[in-house]
């Protein structure tokens, strides 16, 4: 499950070939030249407001069926994997991370 609205970035095919994807204008702000995502205008498809509304409905419907999505569903995958690596699958219970055991150290300074 990966809710989200479309984001335009410089590495995408949509940026390279905007006409193929009904993108009529790419708005690049020179003051934020390191921004990952760019604003744009399109000649067809959902409006920004419609996309946000549809995304919100999708998330709400999924959370009704799968309550754990309220905790994990919108967390970036990389953060989730770091948490899983640190606390293991027992840390996914929704009760918070398990009590941390002190790491075994061969030599203490």
C-alpha positions in Angstrom: 0.0 0.0 0.0 1.5 3.3 -1.0 -0.8 6.3 -0.9 0.4 9.5 -2.3 -0.1 12.1 -5.0 2.0 12.4 -8.1 5.3 14.4 -7.6 7.3 15.6 -10.5 11.1 15.4 -10.2 14.0 16.0 -12.6 14.9 12.3 -13.0 11.5 11.2 -14.2 10.3 10.5 -17.7 7.5 13.0 -17.1 10.1 15.7 -16.7 12.1 14.6 -19.7 9.1 14.2 -22.0 6.4 16.4 -20.5 4.2 16.5 -23.6 3.7 12.7 -23.4 2.1 13.2 -20.0 0.0 16.2 -20.7 2.3 18.5 -18.6 2.0 21.9 -20.2 4.3 23.9 -17.9 7.1 23.0 -15.5 7.5 25.6 -12.8 11.1 25.8 -11.6 11.9 28.2 -8.7 15.5 29.4 -9.2 15.7 30.1 -5.4 15.1 26.4 -4.6 17.4 24.8 -7.2 18.0 21.8 -5.0 14.3 21.0 -4.5 13.6 17.3 -5.3 10.0 18.0 -6.6 8.8 20.6 -9.0 5.5 22.3 -9.5 3.7 21.8 -12.8 0.5 22.5 -14.8 -1.2 19.8 -16.8 -3.9 19.9 -19.5 -5.7 16.8 -18.4 -6.2 14.5 -15.4 -7.3 15.3 -11.9 -6.8 18.7 -10.4 -4.4 19.0 -7.5 -7.4 19.3 -5.1 -9.1 16.2 -6.6 -5.9 14.2 -6.2 -5.5 15.3 -2.6 -9.1 14.4 -1.9 -8.8 11.0 -3.5 -5.6 10.3 -1.6 -7.2 11.2 1.7 -10.2 8.9 1.0 -7.9 6.1 0.0 -5.9 6.4 3.2 -9.1 6.6 5.4 -10.6 3.5 3.8 -7.4 1.5 4.2 -7.0 2.6 7.9 -10.6 1.4 8.6 -9.7 -2.1 7.3 -6.1 -2.2 8.6 -5.7 -0.1 11.8 -1.9 -0.6 11.9 -1.7 1.7 8.9 -2.3 4.5 11.3 1.1 3.8 12.7 3.1 2.4 9.8 1.2 3.3 6.6 2.6 6.7 5.9 6.1 6.2 7.3 8.7 6.2 4.5 9.9 2.7 3.7 13.5 3.6 4.6 12.5 4.7 8.1 10.4 1.6 8.5 13.3 -0.7 7.5 15.7 1.1 9.9 13.1 0.7 12.7 12.7 -3.0 11.9 16.4 -3.6 11.8 16.9 -1.9 15.2 13.9 -3.4 17.1 13.0 -6.5 15.2 9.5 -7.7 14.3 8.4 -7.7 17.9 8.8 -3.9 17.8 6.0 -3.7 15.3 3.3 -4.6 17.9 2.1 -0.9 18.2 3.1 -0.8 21.9 6.3 1.1 21.2 9.8 -0.3 20.9 10.8 -3.1 23.2 13.0 -2.3 26.1 16.5 -2.0 24.8 19.1 -4.4 26.1 22.6 -3.0 26.4 24.8 -4.0 23.5 27.4 -6.6 24.2 30.7 -5.0 24.2 34.0 -6.8 24.3 36.0 -3.9 25.7 34.7 -0.9 27.5 36.8 2.3 27.6 
